[in-house]
Amino acid sequence: MIRWWRLWAITQKELRQLARDRLTFGMVVMIPLIQLLLFGYAINTDVRHIPVGLLDMSRTADARLLVEAVKATQVVSIARHYEGVSQAEVALTRGEVRAVLVLPADLPRRLGEARPVGQWLVDGSDTLIASALLGLRSMSLTELDPKLTQPPVSLETVLYFNPSRRSAINIVPGLLGVILTMTMIMFTSAAIVRERERGNLELLITTPVTALELMLGKILPYIGVGLVQVAIILGLGHLIFAVPINGALSQVLLATLLFIAASLTLGLLISTLAQTQLQAMQMTVFILLPSILLSGFMFPYEGMPVPAQWVAELLPATHFMRIIRGIVLRGGDLASLWQDALWLGFFAVAVLLLAAHRFKKSLD
């Protein structure tokens, strides 16, 4: 039979314990707050100001008016100018722009004949971005010529890397970032905490192992685990969903190792901050949610407001999404994606040193 005074005593004990656990109490408030801000403010499927390039072989007043009409839609922003088609295709492979607007030399004659006046070269690896750019095919050209009231087609579109616009081609490489973020950080975030709770930390303290050696020893076994997960995702994605692997496997391996190192060191840093395994799991979720929502895995990076993009740039998953999609889908390499690769390497080294600095070889 339930005694209410005993039940109330246990409830009071749990409330006091929760109040003393500042980290857990903070997560109770911060997790719903972060989700509210992300979904209500940062997440936006109505993409605007997509960075695109321009290849203007006409260089006429009509071409300038057409470019202004395209910019007036606010769907795209002209970020780069190119001199040839091959240069534009390299830019698409490197991920410099999401599309290139090609205006032919005979643009004025095409306007008079109501023919397609240009062509979009579109990076089709992101289906949401591609859909937004495909909407510009039927834009009005009445500003150029009042006689062109309803042209049959204003701009042709060529989709690179994913001409069939299958979502699996975009999702499977991005899934690597999500799964590795979740598993690598989760495995290592409880590493030091688990040793402390089991009493093994006392044994480690009596050994001559340095803090940096302990940190490296904690993350090395999980590198193989991460590589197995990569092989499963890419292998089954290729066999079941026909996801192409256009880049070299050696480039995929190097990029994955960089990201695994960054994720494992981040987990170790969490492990030095948390006092219990529960706190470690809570902090892992706190990192995982923005990594899924802001990295470009589910929602376009270009659709986020600038403050959300600043937060996204701090997350290793954002840089890995760009790298792995650039290699797997667009056939790029780390040399062409060096900025994101350099950031991952710097992040891994910096966070590892910080985690080693925070770890004290003492029971305290």
Helices and strands as residue ranges (DSSP letters): H 4-20, H 22-37, I 38-42, E 50-56, H 61-72, E 76-81, H 85-94, E 99-103, H 107-112, E 119-123, H 127-134, G 135-138, E 156-160, H 167-189, H 191-198, H 200-205, H 211-241, H 249-273, H 277-294, G 301-303, H 306-314, H 316-328, H 338-358
